[in-house]
Structure formats: C-alpha cells, structure tokens
Amino acid sequence: MSAFENEEEFLDLNEAEEILRQHRRDDPAEYERIADLRDGIRTGRTSTAKGLYTFCQAGRYQQLLMIDEKGDIASRDIPRILGVIKCGPDLPSAGLPPGYNADVMRIKRRFVETVKHRQAERDHTLSLSQGQRYLLRELRVLFGLTADEEMKTRINILEKAFRGAMTTAVNRELNRIRRNGMTGDNLLKALTDLYHQHDMQDWSRRQSLRRENHEIPTIICSEALM
C-alpha cells in the first residue's frame, strides 16, 4: 500500500472554498497574487505521500489527479487529494525532482487524449434533425455522382457546415427542403444560398475559435510530493 493510500485526512470542496474565502478576506493582496499566477506553475514539497498531483483543464472540463511514484493514477478523488496537498503558508518549497517535467508532460498527453475522446463522443451523439439527415444523405449521393473536384470541395464545405448545431430558422428551411424532396443541383443551390444568407462560414469559424480558445488542454498547476 502506498503512502498516499495511508493518508486519512480529507478536505471536501465546501471546506476548501471556505479556506479560499477566508484567505481573500484576511489577505486580499496575496489572494489576488495567487489568482494571477500563470498556468503551468510547478513546485515541490515534502510529504508522506510520494508522487505528484496535477490539475488539468480544457474548457469547463477539469481533472484533479494524484499520480504515484510509478507514474500511475493513484486517485481522482477530490477530497482525498485536497487532504494530501493541503498545507500552511509557512511550509517551505522544495526543488523539483529529476524527470519531473517529463512526468507532467506525460500526464498532459494523457489528458489531451481524454479531451479528444470526449469531443469525439459529443460529435458522434449530436442529434441531427430530419432536415439535416436528409440533406447530408443527398449530398453524399451528389458527391458520388460528380467527378468535378471543385463541386466535391463545395459539397464537403456544405456538409461540414450543416452537420453542426443549427438555428431554428435554418432548421425550418432544411425541413422545407426535405418536404419538397429537393435533390441534385437544386439542393446544392438552395443550401449554398442558406450558407451565405445566414453567414454560416463566419458561424462555423466562430464555433471553431471558441473551441480552440476555451478547450485547449492545459496543466493549471502541479506539485511534486517528496
């Protein structure tokens, strides 16, 4: 059994939040200094638990992980981990052990893969309307019938744009297209008109930028426990 598993102190989130509120009241300047620390900050300290902890984030998705000396995940239990890493302001920091940065990067790569898997699951389970399913099916048929590379590129752009979440107005138009049984060049023209009328090019770009800006996997902080 590892030293970490022998730790008996727990700190639940309510207690942790109260510690932060108390610190903000007692020393607002120090609280702001800590809050403004850059992402990726690393330190070390002596502890009966051996290994390290990392706090990872991508958008709203977060993971607090305790890693043992072998590099395996020892716990994801937040109160248990908070109990291990809790310390007073007078505890001196220690130098980082050899290979620490490489260990943190391995954890980050693992977290990146987890984030990618979550995104793929969200994309896979996205609920498409009847209108979307109809036009995507017809676009695939049209793609298979044409040898024109420019048209294939155009179809791919439209398929990507209309596969995401749609506004009510766009879905209404897509359902009208489905009810009218529109196919071929007429379908392509109608979708192209919708694409431009609703600025879907900028819409798709903004969605991508939001994902890039807010879901970048990041190590917020980590600490070696020695």
Backbone torsions as a table, in degrees:
resi	resn	phi	psi	omega
1	MET	NA	133.9	-177.0
2	SER	-76.4	163.5	176.9
3	ALA	-60.7	-34.2	179.7
4	PHE	-62.4	-42.4	-178.9
5	GLU	-65.7	-21.5	178.7
6	ASN	-83.6	-11.8	179.7
7	GLU	-63.5	132.0	-177.6
8	GLU	-112.2	-7.6	-178.2
9	GLU	-82.8	132.2	177.5
10	PHE	-122.6	150.5	178.4
11	LEU	-138.8	106.9	-177.2
12	ASP	-78.4	169.2	-173.6
13	LEU	-63.2	-36.4	179.3
14	ASN	-62.2	-42.5	177.5
15	GLU	-65.0	-42.7	-179.7
16	ALA	-62.3	-42.6	179.4
17	GLU	-65.2	-36.0	178.3
18	GLU	-67.0	-37.1	175.9
19	ILE	-60.6	-43.2	179.2
20	LEU	-64.9	-43.1	178.7
21	ARG	-62.6	-41.4	179.1
22	GLN	-63.6	-42.4	-179.8
23	HIS	-65.3	-37.8	178.9
24	ARG	-65.0	-38.3	178.3
25	ARG	-70.4	-41.4	-173.8
26	ASP	-77.5	-35.6	-175.3
27	ASP	-145.4	73.5	-175.4
28	PRO	-60.1	-33.5	-179.2
29	ALA	-66.3	-43.7	178.9
30	GLU	-67.7	-37.9	177.2
31	TYR	-59.5	-45.5	179.9
32	GLU	-66.5	-36.4	177.5
33	ARG	-61.0	-44.2	179.7
34	ILE	-66.1	-43.6	-178.7
35	ALA	-62.0	-28.7	-177.3
36	ASP	-90.2	1.0	179.2
37	LEU	-61.4	142.7	-178.6
38	ARG	-68.5	154.0	174.3
39	ASP	-63.6	150.7	176.3
40	GLY	91.4	2.6	-177.2
41	ILE	-62.3	141.2	-175.3
42	ARG	-134.8	147.8	177.1
43	THR	-154.3	178.6	177.4
44	GLY	-139.4	158.4	179.1
45	ARG	-158.0	159.6	174.1
46	THR	-77.0	146.6	-178.0
47	SER	-163.5	151.5	174.2
48	THR	-71.0	-26.5	173.7
49	ALA	-82.5	138.8	-178.1
50	LYS	-115.0	136.1	-179.5
51	GLY	137.7	-129.2	177.3
52	LEU	-164.3	165.3	171.1
53	TYR	-124.9	153.8	174.9
54	THR	-136.0	146.2	172.7
55	PHE	-115.1	112.8	-175.4
56	CYS	-108.8	147.1	-179.9
57	GLN	-147.7	142.0	171.8
58	ALA	-143.7	105.3	-174.2
59	GLY	64.1	-126.7	178.6
60	ARG	-90.8	-5.4	-178.7
61	TYR	-86.3	127.8	-177.0
62	GLN	-132.6	150.4	174.0
63	GLN	-138.0	129.6	170.7
64	LEU	-109.3	118.8	-172.1
65	LEU	-125.1	138.0	169.5
66	MET	-104.3	126.2	-176.9
67	ILE	-112.1	131.4	-179.2
68	ASP	-83.3	-178.1	-175.5
69	GLU	-65.4	-20.4	179.1
70	LYS	-87.6	-4.7	-178.8
71	GLY	90.9	6.1	179.2
72	ASP	-91.5	154.7	177.0
73	ILE	-72.4	117.0	-179.2
74	ALA	-87.7	-31.0	179.6
75	SER	-164.3	149.3	169.4
76	ARG	-115.9	4.9	-175.3
77	ASP	-75.5	111.8	-171.6
78	ILE	-63.2	-49.9	179.5
79	PRO	-59.1	-37.2	179.0
80	ARG	-65.6	-44.8	-178.9
81	ILE	-67.0	-43.0	178.4
82	LEU	-60.8	-35.9	177.1
83	GLY	-64.3	-35.9	179.9
84	VAL	-70.8	-42.1	-171.4
85	ILE	-90.4	-7.7	178.9
86	LYS	-61.8	136.2	177.4
87	CYS	-157.6	165.4	177.8
88	GLY	-86.2	169.7	-177.7
89	PRO	-69.8	-16.6	-176.6
90	ASP	-91.6	-4.1	179.7
91	LEU	-68.3	121.8	-178.2
92	PRO	-71.8	148.0	175.9
93	SER	-81.0	159.3	179.1
94	ALA	-123.4	157.6	178.6
95	GLY	-65.8	153.5	179.7
96	LEU	-72.2	139.1	-179.8
97	PRO	-72.7	161.1	177.9
98	PRO	-58.3	139.3	177.5
99	GLY	78.9	5.6	-175.4
100	TYR	-63.3	-46.3	-178.6
101	ASN	-60.5	-39.4	178.5
102	ALA	-64.9	-38.2	177.9
103	ASP	-62.8	-43.4	-179.8
104	VAL	-65.2	-39.4	179.8
105	MET	-66.0	-33.8	175.7
106	ARG	-64.3	-40.6	177.5
107	ILE	-65.1	-40.6	179.8
108	LYS	-63.6	-42.2	178.6
109	ARG	-61.3	-39.3	178.0
110	ARG	-64.8	-39.9	179.2
111	PHE	-66.9	-40.0	177.7
112	VAL	-58.0	-44.5	179.3
113	GLU	-63.9	-37.9	177.6
114	THR	-63.0	-43.1	179.8
115	VAL	-63.7	-42.8	178.6
116	LYS	-61.4	-41.8	-179.9
117	HIS	-64.6	-42.2	177.9
118	ARG	-62.0	-41.9	179.9
119	GLN	-65.9	-40.4	179.1
120	ALA	-63.4	-38.8	177.7
121	GLU	-65.3	-40.8	178.4
122	ARG	-64.1	-43.1	179.4
123	ASP	-64.1	-38.1	-177.5
124	HIS	-68.8	-35.9	-175.9
125	THR	-92.6	4.7	178.4
126	LEU	-58.1	126.9	-178.2
127	SER	-80.7	116.0	178.8
128	LEU	-92.9	143.1	176.7
129	SER	-74.8	167.6	177.0
130	GLN	-60.7	-38.9	178.7
131	GLY	-63.0	-41.2	177.7
132	GLN	-64.5	-45.3	-179.3
133	ARG	-61.9	-38.2	179.2
134	TYR	-64.2	-51.3	-174.9
135	LEU	-68.5	-35.3	179.0
136	LEU	-66.0	-38.6	177.2
137	ARG	-64.8	-44.2	-179.2
138	GLU	-69.1	-34.4	177.1
139	LEU	-65.1	-37.7	177.9
140	ARG	-65.2	-38.4	177.1
141	VAL	-63.2	-46.7	-179.4
142	LEU	-63.3	-38.2	178.9
143	PHE	-61.3	-41.8	-178.6
144	GLY	-71.1	-21.6	-177.2
145	LEU	-90.1	-16.9	-176.0
146	THR	-103.7	147.1	174.8
147	ALA	-107.0	-0.4	-177.6
148	ASP	-77.8	114.6	-176.6
149	GLU	-65.4	-34.7	178.9
150	GLU	-65.3	-40.6	178.0
151	MET	-67.9	-38.0	178.0
152	LYS	-61.6	-41.1	177.4
153	THR	-61.9	-43.1	179.1
154	ARG	-61.6	-43.4	179.1
155	ILE	-63.0	-42.7	180.0
156	ASN	-61.5	-40.4	178.7
157	ILE	-62.8	-45.9	-180.0
158	LEU	-65.2	-41.9	-179.3
159	GLU	-61.2	-43.9	179.1
160	LYS	-64.2	-42.6	-177.3
161	ALA	-65.7	-41.1	-174.4
162	PHE	-89.3	3.5	179.2
163	ARG	-87.3	-19.3	-176.8
164	GLY	-83.2	-167.6	178.3
165	ALA	-69.8	132.2	-176.8
166	MET	-106.9	152.5	172.1
167	THR	-75.5	164.9	178.6
168	THR	-60.5	-40.9	-178.2
169	ALA	-63.5	-43.6	180.0
170	VAL	-67.2	-43.1	178.8
171	ASN	-60.9	-36.3	177.9
172	ARG	-61.6	-42.4	179.5
173	GLU	-68.1	-37.9	179.6
174	LEU	-65.7	-38.5	177.3
175	ASN	-66.8	-35.3	176.1
176	ARG	-64.5	-42.3	177.1
177	ILE	-60.2	-42.3	179.6
178	ARG	-64.5	-44.9	-178.3
179	ARG	-63.6	-33.5	179.4
180	ASN	-81.4	-5.4	178.2
181	GLY	64.0	34.6	-176.0
182	MET	-69.3	135.3	-179.1
183	THR	-140.7	175.9	171.5
184	GLY	57.3	-140.8	-176.7
185	ASP	-63.0	-34.4	179.0
186	ASN	-63.4	-41.8	177.6
187	LEU	-64.3	-44.5	-178.7
188	LEU	-60.5	-42.3	179.9
189	LYS	-66.7	-43.5	-179.4
190	ALA	-62.5	-42.1	-179.8
191	LEU	-69.6	-37.7	177.8
192	THR	-63.1	-42.1	177.8
193	ASP	-61.5	-45.0	177.8
194	LEU	-60.6	-42.9	-178.7
195	TYR	-55.9	-44.5	-178.3
196	HIS	-80.9	-39.0	-178.9
197	GLN	-61.0	-36.6	-176.9
198	HIS	-101.3	15.0	177.6
199	ASP	49.9	44.1	-175.5
200	MET	-69.3	-21.4	175.9
201	GLN	-64.8	-48.7	177.8
202	ASP	-67.5	-35.4	179.3
203	TRP	-60.7	-48.7	179.6
204	SER	-63.8	-38.5	-180.0
205	ARG	-65.7	-41.9	179.5
206	ARG	-64.3	-39.7	178.0
207	GLN	-62.3	-41.3	179.3
208	SER	-65.6	-41.2	-179.7
209	LEU	-65.5	-40.4	178.2
210	ARG	-61.7	-41.8	178.7
211	ARG	-64.9	-43.1	-179.3
212	GLU	-65.4	-40.4	-175.0
213	ASN	-76.7	-32.7	-171.6
214	HIS	-108.8	-9.3	-177.7
215	GLU	-121.3	24.0	175.7
216	ILE	-72.3	120.1	178.3
217	PRO	-62.0	127.0	-174.2
218	THR	-137.8	143.3	168.1
219	ILE	-89.3	111.1	-179.6
220	ILE	-72.4	-44.8	177.5
221	CYS	-161.8	162.8	176.7
222	SER	-155.7	162.4	-178.1
223	GLU	-150.2	132.8	174.7
224	ALA	-82.1	134.9	178.5
225	LEU	-111.9	116.0	-170.9
226	MET	-125.8	NA	NA
